[in-house]
Amino acid sequence: MRTAARVFAERGYERATLQQIAEAVGIKKGSLYYYIDGKEDLLFRIADSTIESCIQQLKRAVRRPLPP
């Protein structure tokens, strides 16, 4: 997912291809389909992971005692 996020950031989502992502990871494009359903699925997983990370950080921040 990190490599895909980097490829999306460098090339833009529309121009990025699964072939480019597979090459960056060092596997064949067809092998990606073992792990994902397609480019949209990969983008969803990246976004979901990012949002989940933000939620966890917010939960930790809320639990910290802070002065008024």
VOBAVEX-943063 format. One record per atom (N, C-alpha, C, O): atom name; residue number from 1; residue in one letter; chain; x, y, z. Coordinates in nm, 2 decimals, decimal comma. Example, Ala and Ser with C-alpha at 12.3 -4.5 7.8 and 13.67 -1.06 7.14 Angstrom:
BEGIN
- at; i; aa; ch; px; py; pz
- N; 1; a; A; 1,32; -0,57; 0,78
- CA; 1; a; A; 1,23; -0,45; 0,78
- C; 1; a; A; 1,32; -0,33; 0,78
- O; 1; a; A; 1,42; -0,33; 0,85
- N; 2; s; A; 1,28; -0,22; 0,71
- CA; 2; s; A; 1,37; -0,11; 0,71
- C; 2; s; A; 1,29; 0,00; 0,79
- O; 2; s; A; 1,34; 0,11; 0,80
//
This chain:
BEGIN
- at; i; aa; ch; px; py; pz
- N; 1; m; A; 0,08; -0,12; 0,00
- CA; 1; m; A; 0,00; 0,00; 0,00
- C; 1; m; A; 0,09; 0,13; 0,00
- O; 1; m; A; 0,05; 0,23; -0,06
- N; 2; r; A; 0,20; 0,12; 0,07
- CA; 2; r; A; 0,29; 0,24; 0,07
- C; 2; r; A; 0,34; 0,27; -0,07
- O; 2; r; A; 0,35; 0,38; -0,11
- N; 3; t; A; 0,38; 0,16; -0,14
- CA; 3; t; A; 0,43; 0,18; -0,27
- C; 3; t; A; 0,32; 0,24; -0,36
- O; 3; t; A; 0,35; 0,33; -0,44
- N; 4; a; A; 0,20; 0,18; -0,35
- CA; 4; a; A; 0,09; 0,23; -0,44
- C; 4; a; A; 0,06; 0,38; -0,40
- O; 4; a; A; 0,04; 0,46; -0,49
- N; 5; a; A; 0,06; 0,41; -0,28
- CA; 5; a; A; 0,04; 0,55; -0,24
- C; 5; a; A; 0,14; 0,64; -0,30
- O; 5; a; A; 0,11; 0,75; -0,34
- N; 6; r; A; 0,27; 0,60; -0,30
- CA; 6; r; A; 0,38; 0,68; -0,36
- C; 6; r; A; 0,35; 0,69; -0,51
- O; 6; r; A; 0,37; 0,81; -0,56
- N; 7; v; A; 0,32; 0,59; -0,58
- CA; 7; v; A; 0,30; 0,59; -0,72
- C; 7; v; A; 0,18; 0,69; -0,75
- O; 7; v; A; 0,18; 0,77; -0,84
- N; 8; f; A; 0,07; 0,68; -0,67
- CA; 8; f; A; -0,04; 0,77; -0,69
- C; 8; f; A; 0,00; 0,91; -0,67
- O; 8; f; A; -0,05; 1,00; -0,74
- N; 9; a; A; 0,08; 0,94; -0,57
- CA; 9; a; A; 0,12; 1,07; -0,54
- C; 9; a; A; 0,21; 1,13; -0,65
- O; 9; a; A; 0,20; 1,24; -0,68
- N; 10; e; A; 0,30; 1,04; -0,70
- CA; 10; e; A; 0,39; 1,09; -0,80
- C; 10; e; A; 0,32; 1,11; -0,94
- O; 10; e; A; 0,35; 1,21; -1,01
- N; 11; r; A; 0,24; 1,02; -0,98
- CA; 11; r; A; 0,18; 1,02; -1,11
- C; 11; r; A; 0,03; 1,07; -1,11
- O; 11; r; A; -0,02; 1,11; -1,22
- N; 12; g; A; -0,03; 1,08; -1,00
- CA; 12; g; A; -0,17; 1,11; -0,99
- C; 12; g; A; -0,25; 0,98; -1,01
- O; 12; g; A; -0,21; 0,89; -1,08
- N; 13; y; A; -0,36; 0,97; -0,94
- CA; 13; y; A; -0,44; 0,85; -0,94
- C; 13; y; A; -0,48; 0,81; -1,09
- O; 13; y; A; -0,47; 0,69; -1,12
- N; 14; e; A; -0,53; 0,90; -1,16
- CA; 14; e; A; -0,58; 0,87; -1,30
- C; 14; e; A; -0,47; 0,81; -1,39
- O; 14; e; A; -0,49; 0,72; -1,47
- N; 15; r; A; -0,35; 0,87; -1,38
- CA; 15; r; A; -0,24; 0,83; -1,47
- C; 15; r; A; -0,16; 0,71; -1,41
- O; 15; r; A; -0,09; 0,64; -1,49
- N; 16; a; A; -0,17; 0,68; -1,29
- CA; 16; a; A; -0,10; 0,56; -1,23
- C; 16; a; A; -0,17; 0,43; -1,28
- O; 16; a; A; -0,29; 0,43; -1,29
- N; 17; t; A; -0,09; 0,33; -1,31
- CA; 17; t; A; -0,14; 0,21; -1,35
- C; 17; t; A; -0,10; 0,09; -1,25
- O; 17; t; A; 0,00; 0,11; -1,18
- N; 18; l; A; -0,18; -0,01; -1,26
- CA; 18; l; A; -0,14; -0,13; -1,17
- C; 18; l; A; -0,01; -0,19; -1,22
- O; 18; l; A; 0,07; -0,24; -1,14
- N; 19; q; A; 0,02; -0,17; -1,35
- CA; 19; q; A; 0,15; -0,22; -1,40
- C; 19; q; A; 0,26; -0,14; -1,34
- O; 19; q; A; 0,36; -0,20; -1,30
- N; 20; q; A; 0,25; -0,01; -1,32
- CA; 20; q; A; 0,36; 0,07; -1,26
- C; 20; q; A; 0,37; 0,03; -1,11
- O; 20; q; A; 0,48; 0,02; -1,06
- N; 21; i; A; 0,26; 0,01; -1,05
- CA; 21; i; A; 0,27; -0,03; -0,91
- C; 21; i; A; 0,33; -0,17; -0,89
- O; 21; i; A; 0,42; -0,18; -0,80
- N; 22; a; A; 0,29; -0,26; -0,98
- CA; 22; a; A; 0,35; -0,39; -0,97
- C; 22; a; A; 0,50; -0,39; -0,99
- O; 22; a; A; 0,58; -0,45; -0,92
- N; 23; e; A; 0,55; -0,31; -1,09
- CA; 23; e; A; 0,69; -0,30; -1,12
- C; 23; e; A; 0,76; -0,23; -1,00
- O; 23; e; A; 0,87; -0,28; -0,97
- N; 24; a; A; 0,70; -0,13; -0,94
- CA; 24; a; A; 0,76; -0,07; -0,82
- C; 24; a; A; 0,78; -0,17; -0,70
- O; 24; a; A; 0,87; -0,15; -0,63
- N; 25; v; A; 0,68; -0,26; -0,69
- CA; 25; v; A; 0,69; -0,36; -0,58
- C; 25; v; A; 0,78; -0,47; -0,62
- O; 25; v; A; 0,83; -0,54; -0,53
- N; 26; g; A; 0,79; -0,50; -0,75
- CA; 26; g; A; 0,88; -0,61; -0,80
- C; 26; g; A; 0,80; -0,74; -0,82
- O; 26; g; A; 0,86; -0,85; -0,80
- N; 27; i; A; 0,67; -0,73; -0,85
- CA; 27; i; A; 0,60; -0,85; -0,88
- C; 27; i; A; 0,53; -0,82; -1,02
- O; 27; i; A; 0,53; -0,71; -1,07
- N; 28; k; A; 0,46; -0,93; -1,07
- CA; 28; k; A; 0,39; -0,92; -1,19
- C; 28; k; A; 0,25; -0,86; -1,16
- O; 28; k; A; 0,20; -0,88; -1,05
- N; 29; k; A; 0,20; -0,79; -1,26
- CA; 29; k; A; 0,07; -0,72; -1,25
- C; 29; k; A; -0,04; -0,82; -1,21
- O; 29; k; A; -0,12; -0,79; -1,12
- N; 30; g; A; -0,04; -0,93; -1,27
- CA; 30; g; A; -0,14; -1,03; -1,23
- C; 30; g; A; -0,14; -1,08; -1,09
- O; 30; g; A; -0,24; -1,11; -1,03
- N; 31; s; A; -0,02; -1,07; -1,03
- CA; 31; s; A; 0,00; -1,11; -0,89
- C; 31; s; A; -0,07; -1,02; -0,80
- O; 31; s; A; -0,11; -1,05; -0,69
- N; 32; l; A; -0,08; -0,89; -0,84
- CA; 32; l; A; -0,15; -0,79; -0,75
- C; 32; l; A; -0,30; -0,83; -0,73
- O; 32; l; A; -0,35; -0,81; -0,62
- N; 33; y; A; -0,36; -0,90; -0,83
- CA; 33; y; A; -0,50; -0,93; -0,82
- C; 33; y; A; -0,52; -1,04; -0,71
- O; 33; y; A; -0,64; -1,07; -0,67
- N; 34; y; A; -0,42; -1,11; -0,66
- CA; 34; y; A; -0,43; -1,20; -0,55
- C; 34; y; A; -0,47; -1,12; -0,42
- O; 34; y; A; -0,53; -1,17; -0,34
- N; 35; y; A; -0,41; -1,00; -0,42
- CA; 35; y; A; -0,43; -0,92; -0,30
- C; 35; y; A; -0,54; -0,81; -0,31
- O; 35; y; A; -0,59; -0,77; -0,21
- N; 36; i; A; -0,57; -0,76; -0,43
- CA; 36; i; A; -0,66; -0,66; -0,45
- C; 36; i; A; -0,76; -0,69; -0,56
- O; 36; i; A; -0,73; -0,78; -0,64
- N; 37; d; A; -0,87; -0,62; -0,56
- CA; 37; d; A; -0,97; -0,64; -0,67
- C; 37; d; A; -0,94; -0,55; -0,79
- O; 37; d; A; -0,99; -0,57; -0,90
- N; 38; g; A; -0,87; -0,44; -0,77
- CA; 38; g; A; -0,84; -0,34; -0,87
- C; 38; g; A; -0,78; -0,22; -0,82
- O; 38; g; A; -0,76; -0,20; -0,70
- N; 39; k; A; -0,76; -0,12; -0,90
- CA; 39; k; A; -0,70; 0,01; -0,86
- C; 39; k; A; -0,79; 0,08; -0,76
- O; 39; k; A; -0,74; 0,14; -0,67
- N; 40; e; A; -0,92; 0,08; -0,78
- CA; 40; e; A; -1,01; 0,15; -0,69
- C; 40; e; A; -1,01; 0,08; -0,55
- O; 40; e; A; -1,01; 0,15; -0,45
- N; 41; d; A; -1,00; -0,05; -0,55
- CA; 41; d; A; -0,99; -0,12; -0,42
- C; 41; d; A; -0,86; -0,08; -0,35
- O; 41; d; A; -0,86; -0,06; -0,23
- N; 42; l; A; -0,76; -0,07; -0,42
- CA; 42; l; A; -0,63; -0,03; -0,36
- C; 42; l; A; -0,64; 0,12; -0,31
- O; 42; l; A; -0,59; 0,14; -0,20
- N; 43; l; A; -0,70; 0,21; -0,38
- CA; 43; l; A; -0,72; 0,34; -0,33
- C; 43; l; A; -0,80; 0,34; -0,21
- O; 43; l; A; -0,77; 0,42; -0,11
- N; 44; f; A; -0,91; 0,27; -0,21
- CA; 44; f; A; -1,00; 0,26; -0,09
- C; 44; f; A; -0,92; 0,21; 0,03
- O; 44; f; A; -0,93; 0,27; 0,14
- N; 45; r; A; -0,84; 0,11; 0,01
- CA; 45; r; A; -0,76; 0,05; 0,13
- C; 45; r; A; -0,66; 0,15; 0,18
- O; 45; r; A; -0,64; 0,16; 0,30
- N; 46; i; A; -0,60; 0,23; 0,09
- CA; 46; i; A; -0,50; 0,33; 0,13
- C; 46; i; A; -0,58; 0,44; 0,21
- O; 46; i; A; -0,53; 0,48; 0,32
- N; 47; a; A; -0,69; 0,49; 0,16
- CA; 47; a; A; -0,77; 0,59; 0,23
- C; 47; a; A; -0,82; 0,54; 0,36
- O; 47; a; A; -0,82; 0,61; 0,46
- N; 48; d; A; -0,87; 0,42; 0,37
- CA; 48; d; A; -0,92; 0,36; 0,49
- C; 48; d; A; -0,82; 0,34; 0,59
- O; 48; d; A; -0,84; 0,38; 0,71
- N; 49; s; A; -0,70; 0,30; 0,55
- CA; 49; s; A; -0,59; 0,29; 0,65
- C; 49; s; A; -0,55; 0,42; 0,70
- O; 49; s; A; -0,52; 0,44; 0,82
- N; 50; t; A; -0,54; 0,52; 0,62
- CA; 50; t; A; -0,50; 0,66; 0,66
- C; 50; t; A; -0,61; 0,71; 0,76
- O; 50; t; A; -0,57; 0,77; 0,86
- N; 51; i; A; -0,73; 0,70; 0,73
- CA; 51; i; A; -0,84; 0,75; 0,82
- C; 51; i; A; -0,83; 0,67; 0,95
- O; 51; i; A; -0,85; 0,74; 1,06
- N; 52; e; A; -0,81; 0,54; 0,95
- CA; 52; e; A; -0,80; 0,47; 1,07
- C; 52; e; A; -0,69; 0,51; 1,16
- O; 52; e; A; -0,70; 0,52; 1,28
- N; 53; s; A; -0,58; 0,54; 1,09
- CA; 53; s; A; -0,46; 0,59; 1,17
- C; 53; s; A; -0,49; 0,73; 1,23
- O; 53; s; A; -0,45; 0,75; 1,35
- N; 54; c; A; -0,56; 0,81; 1,16
- CA; 54; c; A; -0,60; 0,94; 1,22
- C; 54; c; A; -0,69; 0,93; 1,33
- O; 54; c; A; -0,68; 1,00; 1,44
- N; 55; i; A; -0,79; 0,84; 1,32
- CA; 55; i; A; -0,88; 0,81; 1,43
- C; 55; i; A; -0,81; 0,76; 1,56
- O; 55; i; A; -0,84; 0,81; 1,67
- N; 56; q; A; -0,71; 0,67; 1,54
- CA; 56; q; A; -0,64; 0,62; 1,65
- C; 56; q; A; -0,56; 0,73; 1,72
- O; 56; q; A; -0,55; 0,74; 1,84
- N; 57; q; A; -0,50; 0,82; 1,64
- CA; 57; q; A; -0,42; 0,93; 1,69
- C; 57; q; A; -0,51; 1,03; 1,77
- O; 57; q; A; -0,48; 1,08; 1,88
- N; 58; l; A; -0,63; 1,05; 1,72
- CA; 58; l; A; -0,73; 1,14; 1,79
- C; 58; l; A; -0,77; 1,08; 1,92
- O; 58; l; A; -0,79; 1,15; 2,02
- N; 59; k; A; -0,80; 0,95; 1,92
- CA; 59; k; A; -0,84; 0,88; 2,04
- C; 59; k; A; -0,73; 0,89; 2,15
- O; 59; k; A; -0,76; 0,91; 2,27
- N; 60; r; A; -0,60; 0,87; 2,11
- CA; 60; r; A; -0,49; 0,89; 2,20
- C; 60; r; A; -0,49; 1,03; 2,26
- O; 60; r; A; -0,46; 1,05; 2,38
- N; 61; a; A; -0,51; 1,13; 2,17
- CA; 61; a; A; -0,50; 1,27; 2,21
- C; 61; a; A; -0,61; 1,30; 2,31
- O; 61; a; A; -0,59; 1,38; 2,40
- N; 62; v; A; -0,73; 1,25; 2,29
- CA; 62; v; A; -0,85; 1,27; 2,38
- C; 62; v; A; -0,82; 1,21; 2,51
- O; 62; v; A; -0,87; 1,27; 2,61
- N; 63; r; A; -0,76; 1,10; 2,52
- CA; 63; r; A; -0,73; 1,03; 2,65
- C; 63; r; A; -0,63; 1,11; 2,74
- O; 63; r; A; -0,62; 1,08; 2,86
- N; 64; r; A; -0,55; 1,19; 2,68
- CA; 64; r; A; -0,44; 1,26; 2,75
- C; 64; r; A; -0,51; 1,37; 2,84
- O; 64; r; A; -0,59; 1,45; 2,79
- N; 65; p; A; -0,47; 1,38; 2,96
- CA; 65; p; A; -0,52; 1,48; 3,05
- C; 65; p; A; -0,45; 1,62; 3,00
- O; 65; p; A; -0,33; 1,63; 3,00
- N; 66; l; A; -0,54; 1,71; 2,98
- CA; 66; l; A; -0,48; 1,84; 2,94
- C; 66; l; A; -0,54; 1,95; 3,03
- O; 66; l; A; -0,66; 1,94; 3,07
- N; 67; p; A; -0,47; 2,05; 3,05
- CA; 67; p; A; -0,52; 2,16; 3,13
- C; 67; p; A; -0,63; 2,24; 3,05
- O; 67; p; A; -0,63; 2,23; 2,93
- N; 68; p; A; -0,72; 2,30; 3,12
- CA; 68; p; A; -0,83; 2,37; 3,05
- C; 68; p; A; -0,78; 2,48; 2,95
- O; 68; p; A; -0,87; 2,54; 2,89
//
